[in-house]
Amino acid sequence: MKWRAQPDNLKPKRFEIEHDPVIGFYLYVFEGKNCIGDYLQDTFEVAIESALEDYDVPKDAWKEVED
């Protein structure tokens, strides 16, 4: 599963969370086409909270997307 957020106030950055069932949830931070950060979290909720605290990504900005 994958989720994406690209709030207007944070463009050109976009954020993605990918679930790896074995390891956890990766929070990726992109600027343009370049990945500028990735963070492994234990749960989806922790990944969303991390994005909010570190990058001000609102919790309601996340949308599930197709891979």
C-alpha positions as a printed Julia matrix, in Angstrom:
67×3 Matrix{Float64}:
  0.0    0.0    0.0
  1.05   3.56  -0.64
 -0.17   6.99   0.46
  0.77  10.4   -0.94
  0.51  13.99   0.28
  1.43  17.18  -1.55
 -0.02  20.12   0.35
 -0.04  23.38  -1.63
  1.87  25.23   1.09
  4.78  22.75   0.91
  5.24  22.48  -2.88
  7.49  21.48  -4.62
  7.88  18.86  -1.87
  5.73  15.76  -1.88
  5.51  12.98   0.65
  4.86   9.27   0.32
  4.37   6.47   2.79
  4.94   2.91   1.62
  4.07  -0.15   3.65
  6.51  -3.04   3.75
  4.74  -5.85   5.62
  8.03  -7.26   6.92
  9.76  -4.05   8.0
  7.2   -1.3    8.57
  6.24   2.02   6.99
  8.66   4.18   5.02
  8.07   7.93   4.91
  9.7    9.35   1.78
 10.26  13.06   1.17
 10.7   14.23  -2.43
 11.7   17.59  -3.81
 10.91  17.54  -7.49
 12.0   14.08  -8.66
 14.71  13.69  -6.02
 14.19  11.77  -2.79
 15.71  13.95  -0.07
 14.79  11.8    2.91
 13.41   8.46   3.99
 12.4    7.41   7.47
 11.36   3.98   8.69
  8.5    3.91  11.19
  6.75   1.04  12.97
  3.18   2.07  12.16
  1.25   4.18   9.67
  0.12   6.47  12.49
  3.71   7.12  13.59
  4.74   7.86   9.98
  1.92  10.43   9.64
  2.82  11.97  13.0
  6.48  12.18  11.96
  5.52  13.98   8.72
  3.39  16.41  10.72
  6.07  17.14  13.32
  9.06  17.32  10.96
  7.49  18.84   7.82
  4.09  20.28   8.85
  2.2   17.85   6.59
 -1.44  17.93   7.76
 -2.89  14.55   8.68
 -5.84  15.08   6.36
 -3.54  15.6    3.34
 -2.81  11.88   2.99
 -4.55   9.95   0.2
 -4.19   6.28  -0.65
 -2.83   5.77  -4.18
 -2.23   2.87  -6.53
  1.36   1.61  -6.78
